[in-house]
Amino acid sequence: MSVIKAKSVDFAKINVSSPKSIIDGKSYTFNLTYGSGALTIQLPRCQLFSGLYESDGKCYCEIAIPTQGVTNQMYFTIAAHLEDLLKGEKRFENPSFLGHMRKVIDDFSCLRLKMPQNKSNVTTEIVEKKEGSEVPVSISKFIKGSTFIPIITIEHVYVIKETLGFNLLLKKAVIVY
């Protein structure tokens, strides 16, 4: 797995595959690629804002990020690039990005991360940084207020009724103290 720091993402290398029709024939999903592989990004150190929660059988968490920071800029630049790519598709009139971010206080926003699952088991790797090495820990140590370095991937893009979206999948959480 090749990991890129958020500030080093080359947006011109992001591309999408041919759309696959889902649901009603008016909604589509695309695979997202970065060059010839997956887009895996190390975000800057942040805090777990909400702890883990479940919605419709899927697990999520929210991270607190500076509204004017690197993560915010990267997130919306990827979205703008994807909007531009999809505007060339004849099947879409004007796809627009909605996103999974909300402003909470002053200069901070919450960004939702999806936790990949295998049936009902969360597959996110959670480790602690101790004496220069990473030690696996229980998901019970990943609690609200934890400071960690998220490693995320974006594998798919979707368009549902002209609304463009993508999930940031939390592949690995490196808890730091």
C-alpha positions as CSV (number, residue, x, y, z in Angstrom):
1,M,0.0,0.0,0.0
2,S,1.5,3.3,-1.1
3,V,0.6,6.1,1.2
4,I,0.7,9.8,0.2
5,K,0.6,12.7,2.7
6,A,-2.5,14.9,2.3
7,K,-0.4,18.0,1.3
8,S,1.3,16.0,-1.5
9,V,-1.7,14.6,-3.4
10,D,-1.4,15.3,-7.1
11,F,-5.0,15.9,-8.1
12,A,-4.3,15.5,-11.8
13,K,-3.5,11.8,-11.1
14,I,-7.0,11.1,-9.8
15,N,-9.3,9.5,-12.3
16,V,-12.5,7.4,-12.4
17,S,-13.5,4.3,-14.3
18,S,-16.5,3.9,-16.5
19,P,-19.8,4.3,-14.5
20,K,-21.8,1.3,-13.4
21,S,-25.5,1.8,-13.1
22,I,-27.0,1.0,-9.7
23,I,-30.4,1.2,-8.0
24,D,-32.7,2.8,-10.6
25,G,-30.5,3.3,-13.6
26,K,-30.1,7.0,-12.7
27,S,-27.5,6.4,-10.0
28,Y,-24.0,5.3,-10.7
29,T,-20.8,4.2,-9.0
30,F,-17.2,4.5,-10.3
31,N,-13.9,3.1,-9.1
32,L,-11.4,5.8,-8.2
33,T,-7.8,5.5,-9.2
34,Y,-4.6,7.5,-8.4
35,G,-2.2,6.9,-11.2
36,S,-2.3,3.2,-11.7
37,G,-3.3,2.3,-8.1
38,A,-5.5,3.2,-5.1
39,L,-5.6,6.6,-3.5
40,T,-4.4,6.1,0.1
41,I,-3.7,9.2,2.1
42,Q,-2.1,10.0,5.5
43,L,-4.1,12.9,7.0
44,P,-2.4,15.2,9.6
45,R,-2.8,14.3,13.3
46,C,-6.3,15.0,14.5
47,Q,-8.8,14.2,17.3
48,L,-11.6,11.7,17.3
49,F,-14.6,14.0,17.8
50,S,-17.5,11.6,18.1
51,G,-16.2,8.2,19.0
52,L,-17.6,5.3,16.9
53,Y,-21.2,5.1,15.8
54,E,-23.4,2.9,13.7
55,S,-25.9,4.1,11.0
56,D,-27.8,1.7,8.8
57,G,-25.5,-1.2,9.7
58,K,-22.3,0.7,8.8
59,C,-19.7,2.1,11.3
60,Y,-18.4,5.7,11.2
61,C,-16.4,8.1,13.3
62,E,-15.9,11.9,13.0
63,I,-12.6,13.7,13.2
64,A,-12.1,17.3,14.2
65,I,-10.1,19.2,11.7
66,P,-9.2,22.9,11.2
67,T,-11.7,24.5,8.7
68,Q,-8.8,26.1,6.9
69,G,-6.4,23.2,7.2
70,V,-4.7,20.8,4.8
71,T,-7.4,18.1,5.2
72,N,-10.3,20.4,4.5
73,Q,-8.5,21.8,1.4
74,M,-7.6,18.3,0.1
75,Y,-11.2,17.1,0.6
76,F,-12.8,19.9,-1.3
77,T,-10.1,19.9,-4.0
78,I,-10.7,16.2,-4.7
79,A,-14.5,16.9,-4.9
80,A,-14.0,19.8,-7.3
81,H,-11.7,17.7,-9.5
82,L,-14.3,14.8,-9.5
83,E,-17.1,17.3,-10.4
84,D,-15.0,18.5,-13.4
85,L,-14.3,14.9,-14.5
86,L,-18.0,13.9,-14.4
87,K,-19.2,17.0,-16.1
88,G,-17.8,15.5,-19.3
89,E,-20.2,12.5,-18.9
90,K,-23.2,12.9,-21.1
91,R,-25.5,11.1,-18.6
92,F,-25.0,13.8,-16.0
93,E,-26.3,17.4,-16.3
94,N,-24.5,19.0,-13.4
95,P,-23.2,16.7,-10.7
96,S,-22.5,18.6,-7.5
97,F,-20.7,17.5,-4.3
98,L,-22.5,17.4,-1.0
99,G,-19.9,15.9,1.3
100,H,-19.8,14.6,4.9
101,M,-18.5,17.6,6.8
102,R,-20.1,19.9,9.2
103,K,-18.9,23.0,11.0
104,V,-18.9,22.6,14.8
105,I,-17.2,25.5,16.6
106,D,-15.2,28.5,15.4
107,D,-12.5,27.3,13.1
108,F,-13.1,23.5,13.4
109,S,-15.2,21.2,11.4
110,C,-16.1,17.5,11.7
111,L,-15.4,15.2,8.9
112,R,-17.0,11.8,8.7
113,L,-14.9,8.7,8.1
114,K,-16.4,5.3,7.2
115,M,-14.9,2.3,8.9
116,P,-14.5,-0.6,6.5
117,Q,-16.3,-3.8,7.6
118,N,-16.3,-7.5,6.8
119,K,-20.0,-8.3,7.6
120,S,-20.4,-6.8,11.1
121,N,-16.7,-6.7,12.0
122,V,-14.8,-3.4,11.6
123,T,-11.6,-4.1,9.7
124,T,-9.8,-0.8,10.4
125,E,-6.3,-1.5,11.8
126,I,-5.9,0.3,15.1
127,V,-2.4,0.7,16.5
128,E,-0.5,2.7,19.2
129,K,2.8,4.3,18.5
130,K,5.2,3.1,21.3
131,E,8.9,3.6,21.3
132,G,9.1,4.0,17.5
133,S,7.0,1.0,16.7
134,E,3.3,0.3,16.1
135,V,1.5,-2.0,18.5
136,P,-2.0,-3.3,17.6
137,V,-4.6,-2.3,20.2
138,S,-8.3,-3.1,20.8
139,I,-10.9,-0.9,19.2
140,S,-12.0,-0.1,22.8
141,K,-8.9,2.2,23.0
142,F,-10.2,4.3,20.0
143,I,-12.4,6.6,22.0
144,K,-13.8,10.2,21.7
145,G,-10.9,12.6,22.2
146,S,-8.2,10.2,21.1
147,T,-5.4,11.9,19.1
148,F,-4.4,9.8,16.1
149,I,-3.0,9.9,12.6
150,P,-5.7,8.6,10.1
151,I,-4.7,6.6,7.0
152,I,-7.7,6.8,4.6
153,T,-8.5,5.5,1.2
154,I,-11.0,6.6,-1.4
155,E,-12.0,3.6,-3.6
156,H,-15.4,4.6,-5.0
157,V,-17.3,7.6,-6.2
158,Y,-21.0,7.7,-6.6
159,V,-23.6,9.9,-8.2
160,I,-27.2,9.7,-6.9
161,K,-29.7,12.0,-8.5
162,E,-26.9,14.5,-9.6
163,T,-25.3,14.4,-6.1
164,L,-21.7,13.4,-6.2
165,G,-20.2,11.7,-3.2
166,F,-17.4,9.5,-1.9
167,N,-16.5,7.9,1.4
168,L,-13.2,8.3,3.2
169,L,-12.5,4.8,4.4
170,L,-10.4,4.7,7.6
171,K,-7.9,1.9,6.8
172,K,-5.6,2.5,9.8
173,A,-5.7,4.7,12.9
174,V,-2.3,5.3,14.6
175,I,-3.0,6.5,18.1
176,V,-0.4,8.9,19.4
177,Y,0.1,10.4,22.9
